[in-house]
Amino acid sequence: MARIDAAVATQVAETQRPNHAVLDSEAQAREARRQENAKAEPDTMGPASAEELKSAAQRMQAVIETATGRQLDFALNERFKELVVRISDRKSGEVIKEFPSKEFMKLRERLSDLIGLFIDEKI
């Protein structure tokens, strides 16, 4: 009986195989058309608003803190108006990594001050 069932299953599979091939090729054609249309459309995304950036940062912060057990902090350097990111240990509070580093920020401030000695802008 098992041999008969296997033979019937093989026959059914043989009759269904061409249908699956057609469906697969149609799916591939649809995907290719979708990709071509995506390339043809101009990029409609403009600059992100402050609230969108804040929301994205909060989502990223939650994911990283949950996955790693470390704390992620975002701050704004007031003098240069740029983002500062700190990764710290949640338990000890020790800063593990900072982008840009404190040393780099100090060097940048000193260079800016030195340039200010040589070049004086008048508005």
N, C-alpha and C positions, 0 to 999 in steps of 0.2 A: 504494500500500500504506500509506503514511504517513497518508493521509486516512482510510482505513478504521480504522487503529489509533486515530487521534484521535477518530473517531466512536464507537468502542467505548469508549474511555476516558471520553468525555463521558457516554455512557449509563450506564456503571458508576458514575461520580461522581454522576449524578442519582439513582440508586437508593440510594446510600450516604448522601447528604446528609441525608435525614430521620433516619437512625439516629444520625448525629453530632449533630444538633440535640437529639435526645432525651437522648443521653449528656451533652451540655453542660448541659442544663437540670437533669438529675439531679445532676450535680456541683455546680452552683450551689446547688441545694436542700440538699445535704449540707453545704456550706460555711456556708450561712445557719443551719442547725440547730446546727452546731458553735459558731458565734459566739454564738448565743442561749444555748446551754448554758454557754459560758464566762462570759457575763455573769451568768447565774443562780447560778452556783456562788460561794460566798463565797471571799474571798481567804484561802487556807490558809497562805500564807507568813508566818512570824513573823519576829522580829528575827534577824539573822544572828549566828552565833557568831563568836568571835574567830578561830578557825581558818578559817572560811569567808571572812572578810574578808581574812585574811592570804593565802589561796590566790588570791582574786580580785585582790588587789594585785600579787602576783607574776606572774600571767598578764598583767595590764595593763602591768606594768613591762616584761616580755619583748616584748610587741607594740610598745610605743612605742619601746623601745631599738632594736629591729630595723628599724622603719619609718623612724625619724628620725635614728638615729645619736647620739642624745642620751641622757644618763643620767637616770633618774627615781629619786628617793630619797624614802622615806616615813619620817617621824620623829614622835615624840609629844612635844608640849610638856608637860613634867611639871607645871608650875604650874597650867595651865588644863585639862589632860587633853584636848587636842585634836590633831588630825592636822595635820602640817606637810608639805607636798609641795614638793620642790625639783627643778627641771629644770636640768641643767647640761650643758655641752659635754663630751663624753667625752674629747677629746684634751687640752684646756687645763684642764679642771676648773672653769672659770668658771661661776658660777651665772647662768643666763639669766633664770629666773623662779622666784619663791617664793610659795606660797600658805599662809597669809597672809604678807604681806611682813614683813621685819625691822622696818621703821619702824612698821607697825601693831602688831606684837607689843610693841615698846618703849613705844608710846603706851598700849597696853592695860595694861601692867604699871605704868606711872606713874599712870594713872587709878585702878587698883586700890589702889595705895599711898596715893594722896591720899584716896580714899574711906575707907580704913582709918584715916586720921588723924581723920576726923570721926565715923565710926561704929565703935564698939568693941563687938564681940559678946562676951557672957559666956555661957558654957554651964554 
